[in-house]
């Protein structure tokens, strides 16, 4: 009997960040976030939000979503790019008409960033999240531009809340443990050591957009589903995070928070010292 996360998501084995097929086959759930590469000069979100009022105790945007899909993450390790597509979907669902980025556009982005040759599983080895975001910053995805992105230190719950509340999405990199395979709620039991099936990355690296939060945890989009993760679980397994700035959200919704210096962040992004 299929488990709740894989009953209709396909029949392909997962792939984790080493590019090696995952030992216990998990149909329709592919991973593909490689180890973090932190971009020199990338702004930190907290620099721009420190003077703002604290975020509210809870916020939920996922109720506006109507057409969630896997965005090819059930057949390839394109999670880093699928997370971008789901961010666009969330933003547009809140401000106008929900846009579902075609799988072909997601795969094209994945191909250009990672070297994946479409249709060749031997080249499906995942991608680096920061490189995906930098590519998107320079190259609009399905005509939706990324105006900037800023880093979030793992464990910084305030910045995660700020990213979701102020900008609609927090892009998260996580090192999934094997214990996360067959549950729609990711929780770290009290006193549970992060060893064995609970060891970070024992399943593999994954990228997801967080779109809701409350006092208990966050809601993320993955494999075409909404999944819940507790704050303690996220503290244990998050290894990178980013606030994403999109004019889909900020301009059309007139949602720019008072006191947030958009121009300063854009200027800092323009001077980002990275290779082309």
ZAMARGU-4260 file (C-alpha; in steps of 0.2 Angstrom, whole numbers, plus 5000, padded with zeros to 4 digits):
<rodrens>
0) 5000/5000/5000 | 5007/5017/4995 | 5011/5029/5009 | 5002/5046/5009 | 5016/5056/5001
5) 5019/5044/4986 | 5002/5037/4982 | 5000/5047/4966 | 5017/5055/4963 | 5026/5043/4951
10) 5037/5028/4952 | 5055/5034/4951 | 5068/5031/4965 | 5074/5046/4975 | 5091/5054/4972
15) 5100/5063/4985 | 5114/5076/4986 | 5128/5064/4982 | 5120/5059/4966 | 5118/5041/4972
20) 5102/5032/4971 | 5094/5031/4988 | 5095/5014/4996 | 5077/5012/5001 | 5066/5016/4986
25) 5054/5030/4988 | 5043/5032/4973 | 5040/5049/4966 | 5050/5059/4979 | 5067/5065/4972
30) 5080/5075/4981 | 5094/5085/4973 | 5100/5100/4983 | 5119/5099/4984 | 5130/5105/4998
35) 5128/5124/5001 | 5140/5137/4992 | 5139/5153/5001 | 5141/5168/4989 | 5154/5181/4994
40) 5145/5197/4997 | 5127/5190/4997 | 5117/5202/5008 | 5110/5195/5025 | 5091/5197/5026
45) 5093/5203/5045 | 5102/5218/5039 | 5087/5225/5031 | 5074/5219/5043 | 5082/5223/5060
50) 5073/5240/5062 | 5056/5233/5057 | 5042/5228/5069 | 5043/5209/5073 | 5033/5198/5062
55) 5016/5192/5068 | 5015/5175/5078 | 5007/5167/5063 | 5004/5169/5045 | 4997/5158/5031
60) 4997/5161/5013 | 4995/5143/5007 | 4976/5144/5006 | 4977/5154/4990 | 4985/5139/4981
65) 4974/5128/4970 | 4985/5119/4957 | 5000/5112/4966 | 5011/5100/4956 | 5028/5092/4958
70) 5036/5102/4944 | 5046/5087/4938 | 5053/5084/4955 | 5044/5067/4955 | 5055/5062/4940
75) 5071/5072/4942 | 5082/5080/4956 | 5076/5097/4951 | 5070/5102/4969 | 5081/5118/4969
80) 5072/5124/4953 | 5054/5117/4957 | 5055/5128/4973 | 5057/5143/4962 | 5042/5138/4952
85) 5032/5136/4968 | 5037/5153/4974 | 5030/5161/4958 | 5014/5151/4960 | 5012/5157/4978
90) 5015/5175/4973 | 5004/5175/4958 | 4990/5166/4968 | 4990/5180/4981 | 4990/5195/4969
95) 4982/5190/4953 | 4979/5174/4943 | 4989/5159/4950 | 5003/5155/4937 | 5009/5137/4936
100) 5026/5137/4928 | 5027/5123/4915 | 5038/5108/4919 | 5048/5111/4903 | 5053/5129/4910
105) 5058/5121/4926 | 5068/5108/4918 | 5076/5120/4906 | 5082/5130/4921 | 5088/5115/4930
110) 5098/5110/4914 | 5106/5126/4912 | 5112/5127/4930 | 5117/5109/4934 | 5122/5102/4917
115) 5107/5090/4917 | 5104/5083/4899 | 5085/5082/4898 | 5081/5063/4897 | 5098/5057/4902
120) 5096/5051/4920 | 5115/5049/4921 | 5117/5068/4921 | 5103/5071/4935 | 5115/5075/4949
125) 5106/5089/4958 | 5111/5108/4959 | 5117/5121/4971 | 5103/5132/4978 | 5113/5148/4978
130) 5118/5145/4960 | 5100/5142/4955 | 5095/5158/4964 | 5109/5168/4956 | 5104/5161/4939
135) 5086/5166/4942 | 5092/5183/4947 | 5100/5185/4930 | 5087/5176/4920 | 5069/5177/4923
140) 5059/5161/4925 | 5044/5160/4913 | 5045/5179/4912 | 5045/5181/4931 | 5060/5190/4938
145) 5069/5188/4954 | 5073/5206/4960 | 5085/5200/4974 | 5088/5187/4987 | 5096/5188/5004
150) 5104/5175/5016 | 5096/5168/5032 | 5107/5159/5045 | 5101/5142/5049 | 5091/5143/5065
155) 5086/5161/5064 | 5068/5159/5066 | 5064/5177/5066 | 5072/5180/5049 | 5062/5164/5042
160) 5046/5172/5049 | 5051/5189/5041 | 5054/5181/5024 | 5037/5173/5024 | 5027/5187/5031
165) 5036/5201/5021 | 5040/5193/5005 | 5028/5178/5004 | 5041/5164/5003 | 5056/5158/5013
170) 5067/5147/5002 | 5075/5133/5013 | 5089/5121/5010 | 5087/5106/5022 | 5097/5090/5025
175) 5083/5077/5026 | 5085/5062/5037 | 5079/5045/5032 | 5066/5046/5046 | 5057/5060/5035
180) 5053/5048/5021 | 5035/5042/5025 | 5027/5056/5035 | 5018/5072/5030 | 5024/5080/5046
185) 5042/5082/5050 | 5044/5082/5069 | 5059/5079/5080 | 5054/5070/5095 | 5060/5077/5112
190) 5076/5070/5117 | 5079/5061/5100 | 5097/5061/5095 | 5101/5066/5077 | 5110/5049/5073
195) 5105/5034/5063 | 5089/5037/5053 | 5088/5054/5061 | 5106/5060/5055 | 5105/5076/5044
200) 5107/5071/5026 | 5105/5053/5028 | 5092/5053/5015 | 5099/5068/5006 | 5098/5087/5002
205) 5082/5095/4997 | 5075/5113/4994 | 5058/5119/4998 | 5048/5135/4999 | 5040/5139/5016
210) 5024/5148/5014 | 5015/5147/5032 | 5021/5148/5050 | 5014/5148/5067 | 5021/5145/5085
215) 5022/5126/5081 | 5032/5127/5064 | 5031/5130/5046 | 5022/5124/5030 | 5032/5120/5015
220) 5028/5114/4997 | 5037/5098/4991 | 5033/5085/4978 | 5016/5094/4974 | 5011/5093/4993
225) 5010/5104/5008 | 5020/5097/5022 | 5022/5103/5040 | 5039/5104/5049 | 5041/5109/5068
230) 5053/5123/5073 | 5064/5110/5082 | 5065/5099/5067 | 5070/5114/5056 | 5083/5119/5068
235) 5091/5102/5067 | 5090/5100/5048 | 5090/5117/5039 | 5108/5121/5032 | 5104/5136/5021
240) 5090/5149/5019 | 5085/5164/5008 | 5072/5178/5007 | 5066/5180/4990 | 5061/5197/4983
245) 5049/5198/4969 | 5040/5212/4961 | 5026/5200/4958 | 5023/5201/4976 | 5030/5218/4981
250) 5023/5229/4967 | 5007/5221/4962 | 5001/5218/4980 | 5008/5235/4986 | 5015/5224/5000
255) 5032/5233/5002 | 5034/5234/5021 | 5036/5252/5029 | 5054/5255/5033 | 5061/5241/5021
260) 5075/5248/5010 | 5072/5239/4994 | 5084/5251/4984 | 5098/5247/4996 | 5096/5228/4994
265) 5095/5230/4975 | 5111/5240/4975 | 5119/5227/4986 | 5114/5213/4974 | 5120/5223/4959
270) 5137/5224/4967 | 5137/5205/4972 | 5155/5199/4969 | 5153/5182/4961 | 5158/5175/4944
275) 5147/5177/4929
</rodrens>
